Amino acid sequence: MAPYVVLSVLVLSLTPLFLPPTDAIVRGERVRKRGMFPFAVSLQLADANWTHFCGGTHLGEGWILTAAHCILPLRKGNLTQMVAVIGGASLDDSTVERLPIVETHLLDSYNPVTMVGDIALLRAALPTTPSSKPESDPRSMLRLPNDTYRAAANGELCYIFGYGSGSYDGPISRTLHYGTVLALELDRCIGMMGAVVAPPTDSGMFCAIGRSDACKGDSGGGYVCQRPPSTQFVLRGVISYGVGCGAPGTPGVYTDVAYYLRHFPIGPTV
């Protein structure tokens, strides 16, 4: 996973690379039904091409959770530089509603070098006409983790989704893709990535690995899990960083949503 506005780890350096957008979840599946991930968000630059640069997850009422590294450069300028498309639609769909971003919230403790605290809360201005609003309320299919379902569990099957590249040098995907990954215990992650690249202990970050991986353009997207028999997703993580895209034996790193819930007053929102 890496930028888009996105980030990559190169030569053991945790440096966000704000490169031209380039794909789809590596070795992922195309979302065939639009309602599969109705909370999926495409964050786009308000330029002539509506350039996709990062993903996000719609929590309801216009609130979007994403990665801090996605919006930090834009936040220093004018919020009119970015818009959100909610619902997992094709980026080529001429009927999609592009929603202006009216609020951004980052943690003061966010460290762009270590990526600790790589989480941000945005609010998009929803349309006032019912026909233009997102097709369904994400809260019927998505919830935040609670006290009985918090930390990322080793061996748990979860999904990542996004419009990112299918390869490091590939183009941004015009359709939403998804893949499955498994959360890892931190000691295994350190053994696979090395202590310099893996997230620090008790940092609010966790690792996950699978046949699929996030890539450029996927940062900020959600890591969601289902615990049978419930069909409701739990938002467990935010795509943060990785080493390249889909490298064998290399996990990706995610921000643990439950760890940072206390920093955001969003509990009553979802």
Secondary structure, DSSP 8 states (H G I E B T S, - for coil): --TTTEEEEETTEEEEE-----BS-BT-EE--SGGGSTTEEEEEESSTT--EEEEEEEEETTEEEE-HHHHHHHHTS-GGGEEEEESS--TT-TT---EEEEEEEE-TT--TTT-TT--EEEEE---SSGGGS-SS-GGGTEE---TTS-S--TT-EEEEEESB-SSTTS---SS-EEEEEEEE-HHHHHHHH-TTTS--TTSSEEEEE-S-B--TT-TT-EEEEE-TT---EEEEEEEEEESSSS-TT--EEEEEHHHHGGGS--GGG-
